[in-house]
Each structure stands twice: as C-alpha cells, then as structure tokens.
Amino acid sequence: MAHSPERPEMYVCADCQIVYAGTVAEHVEGGSHVYEPPAECQVCGAASFVETSQWPHSHD
C-alpha cells in the first residue's frame, strides 16, 4: 500500500478568518502528529482559533 501524506490540522482565526496550518505539538506512535494553533494571529493579533472542521458550527 502506498504511503498517504498526513495533512496538518488547519485553524481559522475567529476574528479575521485567516486560515493557518497547525504547528506540530507532539509526535504520536505510529507516525502521526498532534497539531496546535498559533499563539496569535499574525494579521489581527487575536488568540482565538477554531479548527476548520468546526468552523461551520462555531457561529450557531
């Protein structure tokens, strides 16, 4: 079976909606990774991020 590349978790700034690739926070046994959002948005300075998979639900 061919290796399938891992995609990093993506995060959306809750204030300005810029999307960031997560930073590797730890390596998990089996070769995968745990990701974390940046400390702050480089565009607006906010520190609130939402995983892209949760973005559609974050404005309910």
C-alpha positions as CSV (number, residue, x, y, z in Angstrom):
1,M,0.0,0.0,0.0
2,A,1.3,3.4,-0.9
3,H,2.0,6.0,1.8
4,S,-0.6,8.7,2.1
5,P,0.8,12.0,3.3
6,E,-0.6,13.4,6.5
7,R,-2.4,16.7,6.3
8,P,-1.9,19.2,9.1
9,E,-4.8,20.4,11.1
10,M,-6.0,23.8,9.9
11,Y,-7.2,26.6,12.1
12,V,-9.3,29.7,11.4
13,C,-8.8,33.0,13.3
14,A,-12.1,33.6,15.0
15,D,-11.7,37.4,14.4
16,C,-10.4,37.9,10.9
17,Q,-11.0,34.4,9.4
18,I,-7.4,33.9,8.1
19,V,-6.5,30.2,7.9
20,Y,-3.3,28.8,9.4
21,A,-1.7,25.3,9.2
22,G,-1.2,24.0,12.7
23,T,2.2,23.5,14.3
24,V,3.3,20.0,15.3
25,A,2.9,19.9,19.1
26,E,3.8,16.2,19.5
27,H,4.6,13.0,17.6
28,V,2.2,10.1,18.2
29,E,3.2,6.5,18.0
30,G,2.6,5.2,14.5
31,G,3.9,8.3,12.8
32,S,1.1,10.7,13.1
33,H,1.1,14.1,14.8
34,V,-0.9,16.3,17.2
35,Y,-1.2,19.9,16.0
36,E,-1.9,23.2,17.8
37,P,-2.9,26.6,16.5
38,P,-0.6,29.5,16.5
39,A,-0.3,31.6,19.7
40,E,-1.7,34.6,18.0
41,C,-3.0,35.7,14.5
42,Q,-0.2,37.5,12.6
43,V,-2.9,39.6,10.8
44,C,-5.1,40.9,13.7
45,G,-3.3,39.8,16.9
46,A,-6.2,37.7,18.1
47,A,-5.6,34.5,20.1
48,S,-8.8,32.7,19.4
49,F,-8.8,29.9,16.8
50,V,-11.3,27.3,15.6
51,E,-10.4,24.0,13.8
52,T,-11.6,24.2,10.2
53,S,-13.7,21.1,10.8
54,Q,-15.6,23.0,13.5
55,W,-15.8,26.4,11.7
56,P,-19.3,25.9,10.2
57,H,-20.6,25.2,13.7
58,S,-18.8,28.0,15.5
59,H,-21.4,30.7,14.6
60,D,-24.5,28.9,15.7
